[in-house]
């Protein structure tokens, strides 16, 4: 029983010891870095350095950077696939940033690209983008329709 308790305490301690907190300096650096996320390598370096600060406006900036690369530089997803194959946490990070903060046109374009322009060797990545984003986009569109349908008529 004492061995089990000791193992449990060591496990909890090691988890806490590895968790990083976002310091004020980290948050400032992460906020500045968002403006320079113009490649998958840059986003990956940002993820490694500042994942602990991925919240609020910083997270929105990260999401926009992910969307810009997917929409504007789709052929470069080969590099994204390479980074993801070596870092499964980065894959989760990327997928988390394809979210409802993005423009509906960008979400539609990501779905179109991942369903119609996906090379065979990246089908796994594309299917992880398509399925969750179809649900996300449906939610966003329905939410916007409900919001505007509930407005009182003027005139």
C-alpha positions as CSV (number, residue, x, y, z in Angstrom):
1,X,0.0,0.0,0.0
2,X,2.8,2.4,0.9
3,X,4.5,1.6,-2.5
4,X,1.3,2.5,-4.4
5,X,0.9,5.7,-2.5
6,X,4.5,6.7,-3.1
7,X,4.2,5.9,-6.8
8,X,1.0,8.0,-7.0
9,X,2.7,11.0,-5.2
10,X,5.7,10.8,-7.5
11,X,3.5,10.7,-10.6
12,X,1.5,13.7,-9.4
13,X,4.7,15.6,-8.6
14,X,6.3,14.8,-11.9
15,X,3.2,16.0,-13.8
16,X,3.1,19.2,-11.8
17,X,6.9,19.7,-12.3
18,X,6.6,19.4,-16.0
19,X,3.6,21.8,-16.4
20,X,4.7,25.3,-17.3
21,X,2.9,28.4,-16.4
22,X,2.6,31.5,-18.6
23,X,4.7,34.2,-17.0
24,X,4.1,37.9,-17.9
25,X,7.3,37.8,-20.0
26,X,6.1,34.6,-21.8
27,X,2.7,36.2,-22.6
28,X,4.4,39.4,-24.0
29,X,6.7,37.3,-26.1
30,X,3.9,35.0,-27.3
31,X,1.8,38.0,-28.2
32,X,4.6,39.5,-30.3
33,X,5.4,36.1,-31.9
34,X,1.9,35.8,-33.2
35,X,2.6,38.4,-35.8
36,X,5.4,36.3,-37.3
37,X,3.7,32.9,-37.6
38,X,4.0,32.6,-41.4
39,X,5.2,29.0,-41.7
40,X,4.5,25.7,-40.1
41,X,8.0,25.7,-38.7
42,X,7.3,29.1,-37.0
43,X,4.0,27.9,-35.6
44,X,5.8,24.7,-34.3
45,X,8.5,26.8,-32.6
46,X,5.8,29.0,-31.1
47,X,3.9,26.0,-29.8
48,X,7.1,24.6,-28.2
49,X,8.0,27.9,-26.6
50,X,4.6,29.3,-25.6
51,X,2.0,26.6,-25.5
52,X,1.5,27.5,-21.8
53,X,0.2,30.9,-23.0
54,X,-2.3,29.7,-25.6
55,X,-5.3,31.5,-24.3
56,X,-7.4,34.5,-25.1
57,X,-6.1,36.9,-27.7
58,X,-2.9,34.9,-28.1
59,X,-4.9,31.8,-28.9
60,X,-7.1,33.7,-31.4
61,X,-3.9,35.0,-33.1
62,X,-2.6,31.4,-33.2
63,X,-5.9,30.2,-34.8
64,X,-5.7,33.0,-37.4
65,X,-2.1,32.0,-38.3
66,X,-3.1,28.3,-38.7
67,X,-6.1,29.4,-40.9
68,X,-3.9,31.6,-43.1
69,X,-1.4,28.8,-43.7
70,X,-4.2,26.3,-44.5
71,X,-6.1,28.7,-46.7
72,X,-3.3,30.6,-48.4
73,X,-0.5,28.0,-48.5
74,X,-2.3,24.7,-48.8
75,X,0.6,23.0,-50.7
76,X,2.8,23.5,-47.6
77,X,0.7,21.1,-45.6
78,X,3.4,18.5,-46.5
79,X,5.6,20.3,-43.9
80,X,2.8,20.3,-41.4
81,X,2.4,16.5,-41.9
82,X,6.1,16.1,-41.3
83,X,6.1,18.1,-38.1
84,X,3.0,16.3,-36.9
85,X,4.5,12.9,-37.5
86,X,7.3,13.7,-35.1
87,X,5.1,15.5,-32.5
88,X,1.6,14.3,-31.8
89,X,1.0,17.2,-29.4
90,X,1.5,19.6,-32.2
91,X,-1.3,17.8,-34.2
92,X,-3.7,18.4,-31.3
93,X,-2.6,22.0,-31.1
94,X,-3.2,22.6,-34.8
95,X,-6.7,20.9,-34.8
96,X,-7.6,22.9,-31.6
97,X,-6.9,26.1,-33.6
98,X,-9.3,25.4,-36.4
99,X,-12.1,26.8,-34.4
100,X,-15.2,29.0,-34.3
101,X,-13.1,32.2,-34.0
102,X,-12.2,31.8,-37.6
103,X,-14.0,33.5,-40.5
104,X,-16.7,31.3,-42.0
105,X,-15.2,31.7,-45.5
106,X,-11.9,30.4,-44.2
107,X,-13.5,27.5,-42.5
108,X,-15.4,26.7,-45.8
109,X,-12.2,27.0,-47.7
110,X,-10.3,24.6,-45.3
111,X,-13.1,22.1,-45.7
112,X,-13.0,22.4,-49.5
113,X,-9.2,22.1,-49.7
114,X,-9.1,19.1,-47.3
115,X,-11.8,17.3,-49.1
116,X,-11.0,18.1,-52.7
117,X,-7.2,18.8,-52.8
118,X,-5.8,16.4,-50.4
119,X,-2.9,14.1,-51.6
120,X,-3.3,10.5,-50.7
121,X,-0.3,10.6,-48.3
122,X,-2.1,13.3,-46.3
123,X,-5.6,11.7,-46.1
124,X,-5.4,11.1,-42.4
125,X,-4.6,14.7,-41.7
126,X,-7.4,15.9,-44.1
127,X,-10.0,13.6,-42.5
128,X,-9.1,15.0,-39.1
129,X,-9.6,18.5,-40.4
130,X,-12.8,17.8,-42.4
131,X,-14.9,16.0,-39.8
132,X,-14.5,18.4,-36.9
133,X,-14.7,21.4,-39.1
134,X,-17.9,20.3,-40.7
135,X,-19.4,20.2,-37.3
136,X,-17.8,23.5,-36.3
137,X,-19.0,25.3,-39.4
138,X,-22.5,24.0,-39.0
139,X,-22.6,25.3,-35.4
140,X,-21.2,28.7,-36.4
141,X,-23.6,29.2,-39.3
142,X,-26.6,28.0,-37.2
143,X,-25.6,30.2,-34.3
144,X,-25.2,33.3,-36.6
145,X,-28.6,32.6,-38.2
146,X,-30.3,32.2,-34.8
147,X,-28.6,35.4,-33.5
148,X,-29.9,37.5,-36.5
149,X,-33.3,35.8,-36.7
150,X,-33.9,36.8,-33.1
151,X,-33.3,40.5,-33.7
152,X,-36.4,42.7,-33.6
153,X,-37.6,44.1,-36.8
154,X,-37.1,47.8,-37.3
155,X,-39.0,50.1,-39.6
